[in-house]
Amino acid sequence: MSRQLLLACAALAFGLTLSACVGAGAHRQAVEDPQGGDRLTPGKVQMSISKGMPQSEVLQALGNPNIVSTDAESRQVWTWDRMSTTEVRSSESGGVGVWMLVGPGYSAQASAASRSQRTMTLIIYFDQQNKVRDLAYHSSSF
């Protein structure tokens, strides 16, 4: 076998191996929703909810609350309490077996794992006319 053909085959095998590898970062991006979908976030609350807004518009913007209660003056208080956990695991292995061309070849393995949690609690206080009187929220990510 000529030296040029041998080098071309080795380069082809190496290129195919590299193109088949997908790292943990690419796996994470594939499973995460970059737009946040209908997730409850501080930004969504700030953009969607304002004082004086009727309950019907709040429902349309945020969906149903987890808890509906009343305060001491019989005004409604709505609470959304959300928690999400994201866990991404990635494992990859690859190698080139070019035994017949240049020798034993190689193999490699790599893995990665990532876990994160997000919480969001939103409380909206309504007045006697069922319009937003006030709101409070707390968000954490770890």
N, C-alpha and C positions, 0 to 999 in steps of 0.2 A: 504494500500500500504506500502511496507517495506521501511525503511529509505534508504537502499542502492539503491533501484530502483528509489526513489525520487531524490536522489543526482545524479544518473547517467542521469536521464532525464534533470535535471537542467543544468548539465555540457554539455550535448549534445546541448541543446537549446542555451546556451551561446556561445559555439564553432561555431555553425552554424551562429549565428548573427555576430560574429567577422569576419568569413571568407567571409561574404557577403559585408563587408565595403571596399570601395576603396577610398582612400584619394585624395585630390586635386593634390598632386604631381604625382600620378599615372595617373590621367586624363591628366595633362599637358604633360607628356611623351608620352601619346598615340596620342596626336594631333600634337606634334612637330616633325620635321624632323631632327634627330640628325646629319645626314651627311650633311645637308645644301642643298641637291639636286643640282639644277643648280643655286642656289643663288649666286649672285655676292658678294664676300667678299675680303678684302685686301689680305688674304692668297692666294686665287685663282688668283688674279691679279699678285702677286709676283711670283707665281709658273708658270703661264701660259704665261706671256707677257715679252718680252725682247727687248731691242733696236736692230733695224735692222730686226725685224720680218715683213714679208709681211702682207698686209691687209687681204688676204685670210685666213691666219693662225689665225689672231686676231678674225675674224668672226667665225671661227670654235671653238675657245676657249671660246669666250664670247657671241656669238650670235649678233644679230643686235643692233646697238646703237640707242638711242632715238633721238639724234640730230646729223646731219652731216652738217658741215659748212666749210668755208675756212678762212685762215688767210690773212693778208695783202699781202703775197707773193704767194697767190693762192694755198697754201698747205692745204690738208684736215685735219680737226680736228673733231674727233668723241667723242661724249659724251654719257655716260650711266648714267642715273639718276634713282635710285631705292629707293623705300620706302616700308616697310612692317610693318603691325601692327598685333600683336598676342594678342588675348584676350582669356583667359581661365577662365571658371566659373565652379565651382563644388558645388554640393549640395548633401547631403546624409542624410538619416535618417534611423533609425533602432530601433529595440526594441525586447523585448521578452515578450510575453504574456503568462505567466505560471500561470494564475489565479487559475486554478483548482489544481495545484500541490503545490505551495508554497505561493501564494498570488498575488498581483496585477502586478508584473513585472516592467518593465521600458521601456522608449523610449528616444531616443536622436536624436538631429539634429545638423548638422554642415554645414557650407558653406564657400567657399573661392573664391576670384576673383583675377586675375592678368592680367595686360595689359602692353605690351612693344612695343616700336617702334624702328625700325632700318632704317637708311638711308645710302646710298652709292652713291657717285658721282665719276665717273671716266672720265678723259679727256685724250685722246691719240692724240698726235700730230704726223703727218706723214711728211716725207720729200718729195722731188720732185719725187722720185722713188716709192712712196707709201709704204715706210717702216717706222716702228716705229722710230721716232726721239726722243721723250720724252713722259713722262706720269705723271699725277698727280691724286691723289685721296683723298677723304675725307670720313671718315666713322664715324657714331655716333650711339649710342644705349642708349635709355632712356625709 
